Amino acid sequence: MAPIDLFRSLKGRLFKLDAEKDLPAIAPRYAAGLSIAYTLLYVLPFYLSSTTRPSPHLSRDAPSVIRARIRAVTLSCILSTLGTYYVTTTWGHYSILDSLHLLGYWPLSLLDIAKSVLLTAVLFAGPLFESGIVEGGWRTWLRGQRMRESLGGWIGWRNYVAGPITEEVVFRSTLVPLHILAKVCPTRIIFFTPLYFGIAHIHHFYEFSLTHPHTPLLPALVRSLVQFAYTSLFGFYATFVYLRTGSTVAVVLSHSFCNWCGLPRVWGRVEAGVPLGPPVAETEERRKAKDDGPNGVSTVQVADGRLGIGWTVAYYILLVSGAIGFWQGLWVLTESNFALVKVGGFK
C-alpha cells in the first residue's frame, strides 16, 4: 500500500472513531419512551389496588392510602433506577462509579447540597419572613417542634420525605440520565423532562373531583392546571440544579423545602397567625404579666388586632428581593465540579 493510501486509511478510521464517539448511546425516542414508562410506573399503581385507589369515601390523605402508596412508589423507584443503571452500563458503557454519578448518588458534595438549599431559601425570603417573624414560627423552628409535628403524621411524612425522595429519584435521577445518553441539548432537558413531572400530577384532578363531587368542574380544572404549572416550574429549577451539581440529595432537600414553604403569598396583607402579645388597652400590670407572651418571648400587638401595613410592605419587599437574589445566585450557587453536563444558552 502506498504511503498516501495508508495515510488516508488511518485518517478515515480516526474520523470514524470520532464520529462514533459523537453518536448517542440511545436514540432520543427511546429516552422519551422510557420516560413515559417510568411516569406510568409511578402513577398507575395508585389505581391498581383498592388499598391505594381513592374513592368518594376514602381520601388520598387517609393514612392507609398514604402507607400503601409509599410502598408502591418505592418499588417504582427501585425498578426505574435499575432500568437506568442498566442502560448507562450496557448501552452507555459507563463504569459503576460513573453510572452512580449520572444517577446523582456519587460523589456526595455537602457544599453543593448546602448551596442548593440556600439558593432555594433565598427565593422564599418573603414566605420565611411571614412564617418565621410575622407569625412567630421561629420559636418552633429553633426547638424543632415544627419538624416533629410535621413528621408526626403520615401526611407530613408523605409531603416532606417520601414525596420529595421518590419524585426526585424518578423524575430527575432516572429520567435525566436517559436524555444525557441520548445527547439531548441541556436546555431541552431542563425545559422538556419536567413536563413528565407535571403530567404525573394531573391525576390529582380525578382524585379531587372524586372526593369533592359538589365542586364545579371549572374550579377543579383550574386547580389542576395551576398545580401542573407550578410543579413544572419547580421541575425546571430542579433539573437545572441536578445538571449543574450532579446531586440527587440536593434536589430532594430543595423539593422538601419548597413543599414545607408552600406557594408564596402574591396578594393581600400579611396577618399574624399567633397571639402577638397583650392589647394596648390593658392595664400596665396585666401587660407586664403577659409581656413575655405564651412562650416567654417578647412579642408585638396592635390595637385593632391587625398588623400594621409596614409588615405587609416588608413582606413584599423581601418577596421581590428574594426573587432577584435567586436569579443573581442561580449560576453562582449551583457551580460545581461534579456537573453532569455544561449548561448554557439562557444565562
C-alpha positions in Angstrom: 0.0 0.0 0.0 1.3 3.4 -1.0 2.2 5.8 1.9 -0.5 8.2 0.8 -3.1 5.4 0.7 -2.0 4.2 4.2 -2.4 7.8 5.5 -5.9 8.1 4.0 -6.9 4.7 5.6 -5.7 5.7 9.0 -7.3 9.1 8.7 -10.6 7.5 7.7 -10.5 5.2 10.7 -9.8 8.0 13.1 -12.6 10.1 11.8 -14.9 7.1 12.0 -14.0 6.6 15.7 -14.6 10.3 16.4 -18.0 10.1 14.7 -18.9 7.0 16.7 -18.0 8.9 19.9 -20.4 11.6 18.9 -23.3 9.2 18.4 -25.8 9.0 21.3 -25.8 5.8 23.4 -29.6 5.6 22.9 -31.9 7.3 20.4 -33.9 10.3 21.8 -37.1 8.4 21.1 -36.0 5.6 23.4 -35.2 8.1 26.1 -38.7 9.6 25.7 -40.3 6.1 25.6 -38.6 5.1 28.8 -39.5 8.4 30.5 -43.2 7.7 29.7 -42.8 4.2 31.0 -41.3 5.4 34.3 -44.0 8.0 34.7 -46.7 5.4 34.2 -44.9 3.1 36.5 -45.0 5.8 39.2 -48.7 6.8 38.8 -50.6 3.7 37.6 -50.1 1.6 40.8 -52.2 4.2 42.7 -55.2 2.9 40.9 -54.5 -0.9 40.6 -55.3 -1.8 44.2 -58.2 -0.9 46.5 -55.6 0.0 49.1 -54.1 2.8 47.0 -57.1 3.8 45.0 -59.2 6.7 46.5 -62.9 6.7 46.4 -65.7 9.1 47.4 -65.4 7.7 50.9 -61.6 7.2 51.0 -59.4 10.2 50.6 -55.8 10.2 49.3 -54.9 11.7 52.7 -56.1 8.6 54.6 -53.1 7.0 56.5 -53.8 3.6 55.0 -53.7 5.0 51.4 -50.6 7.0 52.1 -48.8 4.0 53.5 -49.8 1.8 50.6 -48.8 4.4 48.0 -45.4 4.9 49.6 -44.8 1.2 49.3 -45.9 1.3 45.6 -43.7 4.3 44.6 -40.7 2.9 46.5 -40.9 -0.2 44.3 -41.3 2.1 41.2 -38.2 3.9 42.2 -36.2 0.7 42.6 -37.3 -0.6 39.2 -36.7 2.8 37.4 -33.2 3.1 39.0 -32.3 -0.4 37.9 -33.5 0.3 34.4 -31.5 3.5 34.0 -28.4 1.9 35.6 -28.7 -1.0 33.1 -28.9 1.5 30.2 -25.9 3.5 31.4 -23.7 0.5 32.0 -24.8 -1.7 29.0 -25.6 0.9 26.2 -23.6 3.8 27.5 -20.6 1.7 28.7 -20.3 3.7 31.9 -18.3 2.3 34.8 -20.1 1.7 38.1 -18.9 4.9 39.7 -19.7 6.9 36.5 -23.2 5.5 36.4 -23.7 6.4 40.1 -22.6 9.9 39.3 -25.0 10.1 36.4 -27.7 8.9 38.8 -26.8 11.7 41.2 -25.5 9.5 44.1 -21.8 9.9 43.8 -19.7 11.8 44.8 -21.7 13.3 47.7 -20.7 17.0 48.0 -22.1 18.6 51.2 -21.1 22.0 49.9 -23.1 21.7 46.7 -26.1 20.4 48.8 -25.9 23.4 51.2 -25.6 25.9 48.4 -28.6 24.5 46.6 -30.8 24.6 49.7 -29.5 28.2 50.4 -30.5 29.2 46.9 -34.0 27.8 47.4 -34.3 29.6 50.8 -33.3 32.9 49.1 -36.2 32.5 46.7 -38.6 32.1 49.7 -37.3 35.0 51.7 -40.7 36.6 51.8 -42.6 33.5 53.0 -39.9 32.7 55.5 -40.3 36.2 56.9 -44.1 35.8 57.1 -44.0 32.4 58.7 -41.0 32.9 61.0 -41.2 36.6 62.0 -44.8 37.7 61.5 -46.4 34.5 62.7 -43.7 33.9 65.3 -42.8 30.5 63.9 -39.1 30.9 64.5 -39.5 29.7 68.1 -40.8 26.4 67.0 -38.1 26.2 64.3 -35.4 26.5 66.9 -36.9 23.9 69.1 -37.5 21.5 66.2 -41.2 21.5 67.2 -42.4 22.3 63.7 -40.5 19.4 62.2 -41.6 16.9 64.9 -45.2 18.0 64.3 -44.9 17.8 60.5 -43.3 14.3 60.5 -45.6 13.1 63.3 -48.3 12.2 60.8 -48.5 10.4 57.6 -49.5 13.4 55.5 -46.3 15.3 56.7 -44.2 12.2 56.1 -45.6 12.0 52.5 -45.2 15.7 51.8 -41.7 16.3 53.2 -40.0 12.9 53.0 -41.5 10.2 50.8 -42.8 12.5 48.1 -39.6 14.5 47.5 -37.4 11.4 47.6 -39.4 9.3 45.3 -40.3 12.0 42.8 -36.8 13.3 42.5 -35.4 9.7 42.1 -37.8 9.0 39.2 -38.1 12.4 37.5 -34.5 13.6 38.0 -32.2 10.7 38.9 -33.6 8.2 36.3 -35.1 10.4 33.6 -32.4 13.0 33.1 -29.5 10.5 32.5 -31.5 8.9 29.7 -31.6 12.2 27.9 -28.0 12.8 28.6 -27.2 9.5 27.0 -29.4 10.5 24.1 -27.3 13.7 23.8 -30.3 15.9 24.1 -29.4 19.6 24.4 -29.1 20.5 28.1 -31.6 23.4 27.6 -34.1 21.0 26.2 -33.5 18.6 29.1 -34.3 21.4 31.6 -37.5 22.5 29.9 -38.7 19.2 28.5 -38.2 16.5 31.1 -40.1 18.3 33.9 -43.2 18.1 31.8 -43.3 14.4 32.8 -43.2 15.5 36.4 -46.1 18.0 35.8 -48.2 15.5 33.9 -47.7 12.9 36.7 -49.7 15.3 39.0 -52.7 15.7 36.7 -54.3 12.6 38.2 -54.9 14.8 41.3 -57.8 16.3 39.2 -59.5 13.0 39.1 -58.9 12.4 42.8 -60.1 15.9 43.8 -63.3 15.5 41.7 -63.9 12.1 43.3 -63.6 13.3 46.9 -65.2 16.7 46.2 -68.2 15.8 44.0 -70.0 19.1 44.7 -67.2 21.3 43.4 -67.9 22.7 40.0 -65.8 21.3 37.1 -64.2 24.6 36.1 -62.7 25.4 39.6 -61.4 21.8 39.9 -59.9 22.1 36.4 -58.2 25.4 37.2 -56.9 24.0 40.4 -55.2 21.1 38.5 -53.8 23.4 35.8 -52.3 25.6 38.5 -50.8 22.6 40.1 -49.4 21.4 36.7 -47.9 24.9 36.2 -46.1 25.2 39.5 -44.9 21.6 39.5 -43.5 22.1 36.1 -41.8 25.4 37.1 -40.2 23.6 40.1 -39.2 20.8 37.7 -37.3 23.3 35.5 -35.4 24.5 38.6 -34.7 21.1 40.0 -33.5 19.8 36.7 -31.2 22.8 36.3 -29.8 22.2 39.8 -29.4 18.4 39.1 -27.5 19.0 35.9 -25.3 21.6 37.5 -24.5 19.7 40.7 -25.0 16.1 39.8 -26.6 15.6 43.2 -29.9 13.8 43.9 -29.7 14.8 47.5 -29.6 18.5 46.6 -32.8 18.4 44.6 -34.5 16.2 47.2 -33.8 18.7 50.0 -34.8 21.6 47.8 -38.0 19.8 46.9 -38.8 19.1 50.6 -38.0 22.8 51.5 -40.4 24.0 48.8 -43.2 21.7 50.0 -42.6 23.0 53.5 -42.9 26.6 52.5 -45.8 26.2 50.1 -46.8 28.7 47.4 -45.9 32.2 48.4 -48.5 34.9 49.0 -48.7 37.2 46.0 -51.5 39.4 47.1 -53.3 40.6 50.3 -51.9 41.7 53.7 -49.9 39.5 56.0 -51.6 38.6 59.2 -50.3 37.2 62.5 -51.0 33.5 62.9 -50.4 33.6 66.7 -51.3 36.0 69.5 -48.8 38.8 69.3 -48.9 40.0 72.9 -51.3 42.0 75.1 -53.7 44.6 73.7 -52.6 48.2 74.4 -55.9 48.9 76.3 -54.9 46.6 79.1 -53.6 47.8 82.4 -49.9 48.2 82.9 -49.8 45.3 85.5 -51.6 42.9 83.2 -49.4 44.0 80.3 -46.3 43.3 82.2 -47.6 40.0 83.3 -48.1 38.9 79.7 -45.2 40.8 78.2 -43.3 37.7 77.5 -46.1 36.0 75.6 -47.1 32.4 75.8 -43.6 31.1 75.1 -41.5 33.5 77.2 -40.6 35.6 74.2 -41.5 39.3 73.8 -44.0 39.9 71.0 -45.8 42.7 69.3 -49.5 43.7 69.2 -51.5 46.4 67.6 -54.7 48.0 68.9 -57.2 46.6 66.5 -55.7 43.1 66.4 -54.3 43.5 62.9 -50.7 44.1 61.9 -49.7 47.5 60.6 -49.2 48.0 56.8 -45.4 48.1 57.4 -45.3 44.3 57.9 -47.0 43.8 54.5 -44.7 46.2 52.8 -41.7 44.4 54.3 -43.0 41.1 53.1 -43.4 42.1 49.5 -40.0 43.9 49.5 -38.5 40.6 50.7 -40.5 38.6 48.2 -39.2 40.7 45.3 -35.7 40.9 46.7 -35.6 37.1 47.2 -36.6 36.6 43.5 -33.9 39.0 42.4 -31.3 37.4 44.7 -32.4 33.9 43.5 -31.8 34.9 39.9 -28.5 36.5 40.6 -27.3 33.5 42.6 -28.7 30.9 40.2 -25.4 30.3 38.5 -23.0 31.1 41.3 -24.6 28.8 43.9 -25.1 25.9 41.5 -21.5 26.0 40.3 -20.0 22.5 40.9 -17.0 20.4 40.0 -19.4 17.5 39.6 -21.8 18.9 37.0 -23.2 16.3 34.6 -23.2 18.5 31.6 -22.2 22.0 30.7 -25.4 24.1 30.9 -25.7 27.4 29.0 -27.8 29.2 26.5 -30.2 31.1 28.7 -28.0 32.7 31.2 
